[in-house]
Amino acid sequence: MRTLPKYAAVAAAAAAVLAATAAPATAHGPSSLTLIDEGHVDVFGVAYEDGALDLHVHDDGNDAEHAPSEVLLVVDSEAKTTAPAGYDFLDDGDSDVWILPDTHVEGLLFPGWATEEIAPGDFADDTLTLTVHDAWGDVDLYTVDDLGDPDVLFDSDQGPGSWDVTAGGHGHLNWAFGEAGLYKLTVEAEGVLAATGETVSTGEVDYWFWVEK
């Protein structure tokens, strides 16, 4: 984890995030950002408390929890690689791609999702849905089966993507970015309450990533 300022490009990206998240009038976004660039992080952390569903970032390595607006997630330049053969959805005409894999790599961010703060029985079928509505730039989220075949959960070229997660669970996926620069992902979590049949949602929440050259 790094605290601003550190690198000029990252500092500039963080300044852009702060400007974009500042609300008008008397309400403002965060005055500073926490940079997280390595280690295990539950990027899509989901909790249900006092009748409200919540999305947050849980930094496992530092045992810290943040609102998504308070964090800039940094994809180190060491994540830069070439699109694997057969993964045509990653190839936008340039074979370079930055991938945070679904297994831990020393020095890289190891991002995942977690519903460990959701009690079994709160939601119908113990299931919630994560939806990525939109993204700045070329972003793909996908898993890979035992045969090496990808299952694309979100492709920014195709529009919104959704997948179900189980209450009390935790998992990882592959995050691919098509170029260096600043990204915003707009995400929502929702589920149907088992007791009432009511659908509850976090609403749309913005996450920010900086991909280093």
Secondary structure, DSSP 8 states (H G I E B T S, - for coil): -EESSSSHHHHHHHHHHHHHH--STT----SS-EEE-SEEEEEEEEEEETTEEEEEEEEGGGTEEE-GGGEEEEE-GGGEEE--TT-GGG-SS--EEEEE-SS--TTSEEEEEEEEES-TTSEEEEEEEEEEEEESSSEEEEEE-TTS-EEEEEETTTB-EEEEEETT-EEE-EEEESSSEEEEEEEEEEEEETTT--EEE---EEEEEEE--
